[in-house]
Each structure stands twice: as C-alpha cells, then as structure tokens.
Amino acid sequence: MSSLRLFGRLARSLPLRPVVRIPERWKYTQHQGVKGIRNRKSFFEAQMQAGQRSEDNEDLEQEERASSGNQADMRFLDDRAYDEVAGGAMRISRDIASSQQVLILQPYVKWVAKRQSSTPIDVRPEDQLEEASALIHSLPNWQVARALKVPLESLEKKTLFGSGKLVELKELVAELRQERQLTCLFVSKGTLSFAQKRFLEAEFRLPVMDRYSVVIQILRLHATSAEAKLQVAMAELPYIWAQAKDANVTQTRRQGYALTDLQKEILRTRERKLRAELDRVRRQRQLLRQKRKQQNYPIVAVVGYTNAGKTSLIKALTVEDALQPRNQLFATLDVTAHAGCLPCNLQVIYMDTVGFMSDLPTGLFECFVATLEDAMLADVIVHVQDLSHPCHAAQRYHVEATLRSLAFNVANGDSTASQLPPIINVYNKCDLVFSKAQSSSDPVHHISARAQTGLEPLLDDIEQQILNATGRRKLQMRVPSGGPEMAWLYKNAAVVETIADEENPERLMMHVVISQPTLDKFKRQFCR
C-alpha cells in the first residue's frame, strides 16, 4: 500500500472536532474596570487563554441550555383550572397589563414591647411603608392611590383592625372611589390568614392582597426562563395550601370558599410535576458544578437584599455589556454565571442570585434552592448592602439569617455540614451618602458600583479569600524561555507576571498563582 493511500485512510479515521457556537451574550470579557490591574500578555499567555475561553463559553452555553429547559415539558404550567384556584386564594392573575389603583395599608404594632419581629433591629413603619410602595411600583400600570400607616394592638386579630379604625378606613375607601377608580387593597403584612382576608374583602368590597401575593405577582412578571417559572410556580403552592387549611378550620365550606376534591387533586398533580422538574433542574445544576470543579474555576456568589446592586457590582467587576441592571425589586430571578478576572490574572466565575426581602416566609425562598445551591456551595460569598437605605442594618441581619437557613436546608439538616463560605461585606451606593464616616479599620468595603469607586481593595480582598479557600499559592518559578514549561504554566496556572532572569538570559522568572495538585503535576512532568 502506498504511503499516500495510507495517509488518506488514516486522515478519514481521525474524529472530527465539533464546531461550538458561542452565543453573543456569553462572550468572555476580561476585567477592565480598575486601572492598573491588567498586565500585558505575552504570546504564550494569549495563546493559552484563547483555548480556555472556548472552554468557558462552551460551559456557559451548556448552562444556558440547561436553564432554558424543555419547553414541551412546561406546558402543564398553563392550566386554566389552576389559575382559577390561585386567583381565588392569592388574588393574582396572569394579566398584569391591566391598570390597577391600589390603597396601601401598612399595619404596625403600637408598642415596641408587643412587636413580634424576627429582627432584633427595629424598623420604622415609615420605612416599611416606603418598601410597600416600591413593591407596587415594580408592577407595570399599577399605581398607588394612597399609602398610610395603621397602628394596631395586634396583628393576629380576625378583623385585623378595630371597629373604629374600620369605619375610618371605609370612609377613606369611599372618598378614593369618588376621586378615582380604586381596584385593590394591599395590606403590607407577610401573609394574611384566610379569615382576615375574607373579612376585609367583605367589609371593603375590594380584592385584598398581602406581601406574599404581591411578591408572587412580581416574580411572575420577571420569570422569563423555564427554570425561574418552575420555581415561582412552586412558591405559589404553600400559600394556597395554607389558605385552604385555614378555610377548613374556619368551617366556611358551606360558603363555597374551601377547595373541592377536584381542586385539591389539581394542586397535588401540579406539585408532583413541579417537584419532578425541579429535581431535574437540580441534577443539571449539580453536573454543571462538577464540570466547573473539574476545570478548577473558583466561584464567587454575590448575594444581598433585593435592589442592593448585585448585578451592578458584577457588571463593574466583569465589564460585561450584556448585563443591564434595573432599579427594580426582584429584577433578577435566575442564578447566572459571569466570567471575571482577579488582579493576579486568576479567572473566576461570579454568580448573580435572587434578592431577599424581609417579612416574607422563608419557605418562599426555599423554592429557589435548586439555583441558590450554587451560592451556598461557592468558594466565597460577597454580601452587597445598600448603604443609602435607612434600614440597611436590618436588611443585613435578614440576609444573613436567610443564608444560614438556606445553608441548613441544602445540607439536609446537618448542622456540621451547613457551614457558610467566607463572607465579604460590601456597602454599595456610598456615593449617595455624604455624611457617612468611613473608618479605615472597618472591615466592610465602601464602594459605588455605578461610579466604579472602591473596587481595587474589594478585588484584592476577593483574591485573598479565594486563594485561602481554594488552597492556591503565589509562587516565583524559573523556567527556560520559550520552553514547554512556560507553555504548560500558561495553560494550567494563572500567570501574574513574567520577567527576564538577570542571572541567566536563557531563563525567565514567572510569578504564578497555582494550586498544590497542579504544582505536583508540574513537578512530576518537568522536575527530576
């Protein structure tokens, strides 16, 4: 057989490398937001990073495909019979384009000693009322007709308000109906019992919503991916079951308010399908985490109260044009991955997460565990806080308590395995606070993601925490110039700097960030 024919047969037997389509939104971007950090790349570094970028984009594209899900399997979410049950229990609908005029009532206990708050930091009713108004403004075409505080002796009464306050509120409702078409009443309380809601609706003859149902309406609006829609649909069910249980306790079946056997079966079937789909999502997330772990990418989870500026911070650290932060509550529902680079040229992945909110049952956010596991299992957590908010101390306490609860659930109740990763506290929007004294001894970072100030110390802190958490070290290595050792280090380690060796012009001094297993591989391959 001639050598030409042998070469042709050998070429045909070789496997073809598949062509990977890289979507524009996942285009790899290096950190450019802080001056003086990026170093000039040599020929070997540019060549090695070009190969790594294709792997990054392939990994992120696979994550995008996994999060989008199979649309054919999601058709059960569009269920008219379920929408009737959910609308009756939560007073929500899928038609959020219709205009709504809302009266906001912010109840609060008059005496501090009687307040049953999960937060030891007292929150003023004025701040609670402002947050309730922000919730309504997060929905398109929803307007606040009037917002007022209502002092109460207790939040557990069946009527919620006293008889005198009810008469006063009825007069206000009648007045607002004359001025404009009032369509809804929003009682800014975590959850209203079935008895409280039915009594208020009978008195005011208006649909009554609580914080849980309003937040679910916002989440429905912002849920665009299949993964987010699954989690929002799952978050609705505990509320509906609780309302049905309370309806049975109050013996209102004769009034037609309790669930029928058919409606209960609809809810059970829906819950069973949702759990199966969420388990599938969870397994996909685990596979992606394993792949990132094999590729040895450090993970930085960015968490915080809703609208604290998490997405804005990630955009400032990665300079990713596809990120478009919005000044809205719960604007981010999906946990998304964004590639970035630390000052030592170590590549990391920033995970954007759903924001938290107080006065809501923890069970609502537990439905997002399928994606929040990425944050709980990260190497470092960056806790972003809105310094300009008057209740930022209470918000910080609430986020920390929620993280501990979620970590406990992710560990399946094992307190020894529910240890959180190292947390870096960041005070964002410091440019909006002029009288705030910033102490140099304060371990909290004061930054402005919008103005891109204070990012260099934050990146240095993230880098140090990542090195400690992942067992990486900064080393100085002398290698032959242009040799295979140099190319191997550019491919498998983060090269900080490369300078000529003054003692031997044929060698180079390479400052690298490398893990111990990778260093052992280098020694086995090149060191005798």
C-alpha positions, 0 to 999 in steps of 0.5 A: 500500500502506498504511503499516500493511500495510507495517509488518506485512510488514516486522515478519514479515521481521525474524529472530527472536532465539533464546531461550538457556537458561542452565543453573543451574550456569553462572550468572555470579557476580561476585567477592565474596570480598575486601572492598573490591574491588567498586565500585558500578555505575552504570546504564550499567555494569549495563546493559552487563554484563547483555548480556555475561553472556548472552554468557558463559553462552551460551559456557559452555553451548556448552562444556558441550555440547561436553564432554558429547559424543555419547553414541551415539558412546561406546558402543564404550567398553563392550566386554566383550572389552576389559575382559577384556584390561585386567583381565588386564594392569592388574588393574582392573575396572569394579566398584569397589563391591566391598570390597577389603583391600589390603597396601601395599608401598612399595619404596625404594632403600637408598642415596641414591647408587643412587636413580634419581629424576627429582627432584633433591629427595629424598623420604622413603619415609615420605612416599611411603608416606603418598601410597600410602595416600591413593591407596587411600583415594580408592577407595570400600570399599577399605581398607588392611590394612597399609602398610610400607616395603621397602628394596631394592638395586634396583628393576629386579630380576625378583623385585623383592625378595630371597629373604629379604625374600620369605619375610618378606613371605609370612609377613606375607601369611599372618598378614593372611589369618588376621586378615582377608580380604586381596584385593590387593597394591599395590606403590607403584612407577610401573609394574611390568614384566610379569615382576615382576608375574607373579612376585609374583602367583605367589609371593603368590597375590594380584592385584598392582597398581602406581601406574599401575593404581591411578591408572587405577582412580581416574580411572575412578571420577571420569570422569563426562563423555564427554570425561574417559572418552575420555581415561582410556580412552586412558591405559589403552592404553600400559600394556597395550601395554607389558605385552604387549611385555614378555610377548613378550620374556619368551617366556611365550606358551606360558603363555597370558599374551601377547595373541592376534591377536584381542586385539591387533586389539581394542586397535588398533580401540579406539585408532583410535576413541579417537584419532578422538574425541579429535581431535574433542574437540580441534577443539571445544576449539580453536573454543571458544578462538577464540570466547573470543579473539574476545570478548577474555576473558583466561584464567587456568589454575590448575594444581598437584599433585593435592589442592593446592586448585585448585578451592578457590582458584577457588571463593574467587576466583569465589564460585561455589556450584556448585563443591564441592571434595573432599579427594580425589586426582584429584577433578577430571578435566575442564578447566572454565571459571569466570567471575571478576572482577579488582579493576579490574572486568576479567572473566576466565575461570579454568580448573580442570585435572587434578592431577599426581602424581609417579612416574607416566609422563608419557605418562599425562598426555599423554592429557589434552592435548586439555583441558590445551591450554587451560592451556598456551595461557592468558594466565597460569598460577597454580601452587597448592602445598600448603604443609602437605605435607612434600614440597611442594618436590618436588611443585613441581619435578614440576609444573613439569617436567610443564608444560614437557613438556606445553608441548613436546608441544602445540607439536609439538616446537618448542622456540621455540614451547613457551614457558610463560605467566607463572607465579604461585606460590601456597602454599595451606593456610598456615593449617595451618602455624604455624611457617612464616616468611613473608618479605615479599620472597618472591615466592610468595603465602601464602594459605588458600583455605578461610579466604579469607586472602591473596587481595587481593595474589594478585588484584592480582598476577593483574591485573598479569600479565594486563594485561602479557600481554594488552597492556591499559592503565589509562587516565583518559578524559573523556567527556560524561555520559550520552553514547554514549561512556560507553555504548560504554566500558561495553560494550567496556572494563572500567570501574574507576571513574567520577567527576564532572569538577570542571572541567566538570559536563557531563563525567565522568572514567572510569578504564578498563582497555582494550586498544590495538585497542579504544582505536583503535576508540574513537578512530576512532568518537568522536575527530576 
